[in-house]
Amino acid sequence: MTTAQFYCQYCMASLLGKKYVLKDDNPYCVSCYDRIFSNYCEECKEPIESGSKDLCYKGRHWHEGCFNCTKCNHSLVEKPFAAKDERLLCSECYSNECSSKCFHCKKTIMPGSRKMEFKGNYWHETCFVCEHCRQPIGTKPLISKESGNYCVPCFEKEFAHYCSFCKKVITSGGITFRDQPWHKECFLCSGCRKELCEEEFMSRDDYPFCLDCYNHLYAKKCAACTKPITGLRGAKFICFQDRQWHSECFNCGKCSVSLVGEGFLTHNKEIFCRKCGSGVDTDI
């Protein structure tokens, strides 16, 4: 290109003695270049002219003076920053807005620092400690109570009950029988050894039995229906001499009227109301 042919590629104005910008080996006057090729600032929406510094992040552009934290408005030029929902934030604002807060000290857990998570809450590693010995729990086993989190040795020392059967610590749940604690899985029928924690049971000489075993081994049998008499749930029964009856089974052997609370007569193993027994050689 000769001096006589040195013109702006767009407006054809002479560039002799003037500032110009080369774009794809073609010269443009500053005015045309800024109008055609300049990027527009995300903040002020004005063109970033060729004489200004163009700061770019993920395809977006800013003037150097507009490249600020959207929350505190401090400059982000040559400083660490992060993006959230297309907003640029300085490290401090990003941490305060987006980072987890420690459940213990309520301070921000800074990005990059180690945090502990338990039951949906977060702690600084140095804040996640045993409530008793104050030593960091880290990833060690722990037991949680309303009063705080405890390492296993401290929990056993301070709170734990020991199973009456296996003598091991009961860490959660459990049941009490005869004022003694038991693991649910250790509270078994003394006869058939099935678990009793969700079952009705009876006891004999301080030993628990399921109903089947108790009825088979110890329960009295009704003189009428021969089924076991357990007395569960307040069920009433009648005793006379060496015999027992369910209340609903204590009826006249002839007319079947209930004899509960009534006078009755006996003959051999039979019982009768006074009316039916009057014609029978009975015992009073």
C-alpha positions as CSV (number, residue, x, y, z in Angstrom):
1,M,0.0,0.0,0.0
2,T,1.5,3.4,-1.0
3,T,1.2,6.5,1.0
4,A,-1.3,7.9,-1.6
5,Q,-3.5,4.9,-1.0
6,F,-3.5,4.9,2.8
7,Y,-7.2,5.3,3.6
8,C,-9.7,3.9,6.3
9,Q,-11.1,0.7,5.0
10,Y,-14.6,1.8,6.0
11,C,-15.0,5.5,5.6
12,M,-12.2,5.9,3.0
13,A,-10.9,9.0,4.9
14,S,-7.2,9.5,4.6
15,L,-5.1,8.1,7.5
16,L,-2.0,10.2,6.7
17,G,-0.7,11.6,10.0
18,K,-3.6,10.1,12.0
19,K,-4.0,7.2,14.5
20,Y,-5.4,4.1,13.0
21,V,-6.0,0.4,14.0
22,L,-5.2,-2.6,11.9
23,K,-7.9,-5.3,11.7
24,D,-7.2,-8.4,9.5
25,D,-4.4,-6.3,7.9
26,N,-6.8,-3.6,7.0
27,P,-6.4,-0.1,8.4
28,Y,-9.4,1.7,10.1
29,C,-9.6,5.1,11.6
30,V,-10.1,5.1,15.3
31,S,-13.7,6.3,15.0
32,C,-14.8,3.7,12.5
33,Y,-12.9,0.9,14.3
34,D,-14.6,1.7,17.6
35,R,-18.1,1.9,16.0
36,I,-17.7,-1.4,14.0
37,F,-15.6,-3.7,16.2
38,S,-15.6,-2.5,19.8
39,N,-17.2,-4.7,22.4
40,Y,-19.8,-3.3,24.7
41,C,-19.3,-3.2,28.5
42,E,-21.6,-5.5,30.5
43,E,-21.9,-2.9,33.2
44,C,-22.3,0.5,31.5
45,K,-23.4,-0.8,28.1
46,E,-21.0,1.7,26.4
47,P,-18.5,0.6,23.8
48,I,-15.0,-0.2,25.0
49,E,-12.9,2.0,22.7
50,S,-9.6,1.0,21.2
51,G,-7.7,3.2,23.6
52,S,-9.3,1.5,26.7
53,K,-8.5,-1.8,28.3
54,D,-11.0,-4.5,27.5
55,L,-11.4,-7.1,30.3
56,C,-13.0,-10.3,29.1
57,Y,-14.6,-13.2,31.2
58,K,-16.5,-16.1,29.5
59,G,-17.3,-14.1,26.4
60,R,-18.4,-11.0,28.3
61,H,-16.5,-7.7,28.4
62,W,-16.0,-4.8,30.8
63,H,-14.2,-1.5,31.0
64,E,-11.4,-1.7,33.5
65,G,-13.3,0.8,35.7
66,C,-16.5,-1.2,35.5
67,F,-15.0,-4.6,36.4
68,N,-16.3,-4.5,40.0
69,C,-17.9,-6.9,42.5
70,T,-21.7,-6.6,42.0
71,K,-22.3,-6.6,45.8
72,C,-19.6,-4.4,47.4
73,N,-18.6,-2.6,44.2
74,H,-14.8,-3.1,44.9
75,S,-12.6,-3.5,41.9
76,L,-11.9,-7.1,40.7
77,V,-9.0,-6.1,38.5
78,E,-6.1,-8.5,39.1
79,K,-8.0,-10.0,42.1
80,P,-9.6,-13.4,42.7
81,F,-13.3,-13.5,42.1
82,A,-16.2,-15.9,41.4
83,A,-19.4,-15.9,39.4
84,K,-22.9,-16.8,40.7
85,D,-26.0,-16.5,38.5
86,E,-23.9,-14.4,36.0
87,R,-22.9,-12.0,38.8
88,L,-19.3,-11.4,39.6
89,L,-18.4,-11.4,43.3
90,C,-15.2,-10.8,45.2
91,S,-14.0,-13.8,47.3
92,E,-15.3,-12.3,50.5
93,C,-18.8,-11.5,49.2
94,Y,-19.0,-14.9,47.5
95,S,-18.1,-16.7,50.7
96,N,-20.6,-14.7,52.7
97,E,-23.4,-15.2,50.2
98,C,-22.7,-18.7,48.9
99,S,-20.5,-20.6,51.3
100,S,-21.9,-22.8,54.1
101,K,-22.0,-21.4,57.7
102,C,-20.5,-23.4,60.5
103,F,-23.3,-24.8,62.8
104,H,-21.1,-24.2,65.8
105,C,-19.5,-20.8,65.4
106,K,-21.9,-19.5,62.7
107,K,-19.0,-18.1,60.7
108,T,-18.5,-18.7,57.0
109,I,-16.6,-21.9,55.9
110,M,-14.3,-20.4,53.3
111,P,-14.0,-22.1,49.9
112,G,-11.1,-24.5,49.8
113,S,-11.2,-25.2,53.6
114,R,-12.2,-28.5,54.9
115,K,-15.7,-28.8,56.2
116,M,-17.6,-31.6,58.1
117,E,-21.2,-32.5,57.3
118,F,-23.5,-34.3,59.7
119,K,-27.3,-34.5,59.6
120,G,-27.6,-31.7,57.0
121,N,-25.4,-29.2,58.9
122,Y,-21.8,-28.1,58.3
123,W,-18.9,-27.4,60.7
124,H,-15.4,-26.2,60.4
125,E,-13.1,-29.2,61.0
126,T,-11.9,-27.5,64.2
127,C,-15.4,-26.9,65.4
128,F,-16.7,-30.4,64.9
129,V,-15.6,-31.7,68.3
130,C,-16.8,-34.1,71.0
131,E,-19.1,-32.2,73.4
132,H,-17.3,-33.8,76.4
133,C,-13.6,-34.1,75.6
134,R,-13.5,-31.3,73.0
135,Q,-11.3,-33.3,70.7
136,P,-12.0,-33.1,66.9
137,I,-14.2,-36.0,65.8
138,G,-13.3,-35.9,62.1
139,T,-14.4,-39.0,60.4
140,K,-14.4,-41.2,63.5
141,P,-17.7,-42.8,64.7
142,L,-19.9,-40.6,66.8
143,I,-23.1,-40.7,68.7
144,S,-25.5,-37.7,68.7
145,K,-27.7,-36.5,71.5
146,E,-29.7,-33.3,72.0
147,S,-26.9,-31.9,74.0
148,G,-24.4,-32.4,71.2
149,N,-22.2,-34.9,69.4
150,Y,-19.9,-37.3,71.3
151,C,-17.1,-39.6,70.4
152,V,-17.9,-43.2,71.2
153,P,-15.6,-43.5,74.3
154,C,-17.0,-40.3,75.9
155,F,-20.6,-41.3,75.2
156,E,-20.1,-44.7,76.8
157,K,-18.5,-43.1,79.8
158,E,-21.1,-40.5,80.3
159,F,-24.4,-41.9,79.1
160,A,-24.4,-45.5,78.0
161,H,-26.4,-48.3,79.5
162,Y,-25.1,-51.9,79.2
163,C,-27.3,-54.7,78.0
164,S,-28.4,-57.0,80.8
165,F,-27.9,-60.0,78.4
166,C,-24.8,-59.3,76.3
167,K,-23.2,-56.7,78.6
168,K,-22.4,-54.5,75.6
169,V,-23.2,-50.8,75.3
170,I,-26.7,-49.8,74.2
171,T,-26.1,-46.8,71.8
172,S,-29.7,-46.3,70.7
173,G,-33.2,-47.6,71.4
174,G,-33.3,-50.6,73.7
175,I,-36.0,-51.6,76.2
176,T,-36.3,-52.0,80.0
177,F,-37.4,-55.2,81.7
178,R,-37.4,-55.6,85.5
179,D,-35.5,-52.2,85.7
180,Q,-32.7,-53.6,83.5
181,P,-31.8,-52.3,80.0
182,W,-31.7,-54.7,77.0
183,H,-30.8,-54.4,73.4
184,K,-34.0,-55.0,71.4
185,E,-32.3,-57.8,69.6
186,C,-31.2,-59.4,72.9
187,F,-34.6,-59.4,74.5
188,L,-35.6,-62.9,73.6
189,C,-38.1,-65.5,74.8
190,S,-36.5,-67.8,77.3
191,G,-38.1,-70.7,75.7
192,C,-38.0,-70.5,71.9
193,R,-35.5,-67.5,71.7
194,K,-37.6,-65.3,69.4
195,E,-37.4,-61.5,69.7
196,L,-40.0,-60.1,72.1
197,C,-39.5,-56.3,71.5
198,E,-42.7,-56.1,69.4
199,E,-44.5,-59.0,71.0
200,E,-46.8,-59.5,74.0
201,F,-45.0,-61.6,76.6
202,M,-45.3,-63.0,80.1
203,S,-42.6,-63.5,82.8
204,R,-41.9,-66.3,85.1
205,D,-39.2,-66.1,87.8
206,D,-37.9,-62.9,86.2
207,Y,-37.5,-64.6,82.8
208,P,-39.5,-63.4,79.8
209,F,-41.5,-65.8,77.6
210,C,-43.6,-65.4,74.5
211,L,-47.2,-66.2,75.0
212,D,-47.0,-69.6,73.2
213,C,-44.1,-70.7,75.4
214,Y,-45.7,-69.4,78.6
215,N,-49.0,-71.0,77.8
216,H,-47.4,-74.3,77.0
217,L,-45.1,-74.3,80.0
218,Y,-46.9,-72.5,82.8
219,A,-50.5,-71.2,82.1
220,K,-53.4,-72.8,83.9
221,K,-56.0,-74.4,81.6
222,C,-59.7,-73.5,81.6
223,A,-61.8,-76.4,83.0
224,A,-64.4,-75.7,80.3
225,C,-62.5,-75.0,77.1
226,T,-59.1,-76.3,78.1
227,K,-57.4,-73.3,76.6
228,P,-54.7,-71.4,78.6
229,I,-55.7,-68.7,81.0
230,T,-53.2,-65.8,80.7
231,G,-54.9,-62.9,82.4
232,L,-53.6,-60.6,79.6
233,R,-55.1,-57.1,79.2
234,G,-57.0,-57.5,82.4
235,A,-58.9,-60.6,81.4
236,K,-60.8,-62.0,84.4
237,F,-61.0,-65.6,85.4
238,I,-62.7,-67.7,88.1
239,C,-61.0,-70.1,90.6
240,F,-62.8,-72.7,92.5
241,Q,-61.0,-75.3,94.5
242,D,-58.2,-76.6,92.2
243,R,-60.0,-75.5,89.0
244,Q,-60.0,-72.3,86.9
245,W,-62.3,-70.9,84.2
246,H,-62.3,-68.0,81.8
247,S,-65.1,-65.6,82.9
248,E,-66.9,-66.3,79.6
249,C,-66.6,-70.0,80.2
250,F,-68.0,-70.1,83.7
251,N,-71.5,-71.2,82.7
252,C,-74.1,-73.7,83.9
253,G,-73.3,-77.1,82.5
254,K,-77.0,-77.6,81.6
255,C,-78.6,-74.3,80.6
256,S,-75.3,-72.4,79.8
257,V,-76.4,-69.3,81.8
258,S,-73.4,-67.4,83.1
259,L,-72.5,-68.1,86.7
260,V,-70.2,-65.2,87.2
261,G,-71.3,-63.4,90.5
262,E,-74.0,-66.0,91.0
263,G,-74.5,-68.9,93.4
264,F,-73.8,-72.3,91.8
265,L,-73.8,-76.0,92.6
266,T,-71.3,-78.7,91.7
267,H,-71.6,-82.3,90.8
268,N,-68.4,-84.3,90.0
269,K,-66.6,-81.9,87.5
270,E,-69.8,-80.2,86.4
271,I,-71.2,-76.8,87.7
272,F,-74.8,-75.9,87.6
273,C,-77.0,-72.9,88.4
274,R,-79.2,-73.3,91.4
275,K,-82.3,-74.1,89.3
276,C,-80.6,-76.8,87.2
277,G,-78.7,-78.2,90.1
278,S,-81.8,-78.6,92.3
279,G,-82.6,-81.9,90.6
280,V,-79.1,-83.2,90.7
281,D,-77.3,-84.8,93.7
282,T,-74.8,-81.8,94.0
283,D,-72.1,-80.5,96.3
284,I,-72.5,-76.9,97.5
